[in-house]
Amino acid sequence: MKVKTFWLILLKVIGFFLVLNGVNLLMQSFAMLSAVNTMSKDNLLGFALIVILTILIYLFVLWLFVFKTSWLIDKLHLARGFEDEKVETNIELTNILSVAIIVIGGMLLIQSLPRLCQQIFTFFQMKSMNIEQESQTKGWIILYFIQVCLGYLLMTNSNRITNFINKRASSDSTDENKQSE
């Protein structure tokens, strides 16, 4: 494995991790937006613009770190000075990406499952005491349920995701080659 391949793998894993944390941040923003009913229209519009800007930034990070990794390595000169050195491994890039996606999905599942159970417990506890904050708890339950499902899907469909990334990255690199000619 060349040093550039190492950087490809590392940046793609970092990109996935950043995007998954961004999804968590985004879901918390939506939960906060639904919880705040007293905002004026100007404040609500400003908050909505911030959320949209956050979505665009995380989509850009996903695109840059996952699909334009080679371009990023070239622009940051990460492989400079290591051109001749090879790291000897017999593992393919697709296998490493699959393992990384499984690990990230597992981390997401491990982080979200206890929170989901806690929110379900809180929901039933509030319901039994007739407390009117059930709607906030429902939002958190939905958020953590989506995260649990996303973690599970990442773990079970890692090969499909890896194949999609490889196809997308190869089509982007062929498009760049055509444009440079």
Summary of the structure (lengths in Angstrom):
residues: 181
radius of gyration: 20.7
end to end distance: 28.3
largest distance: 70.4
contacts: 500
relative contact order: 0.14
helix: 83%
strand: 1%
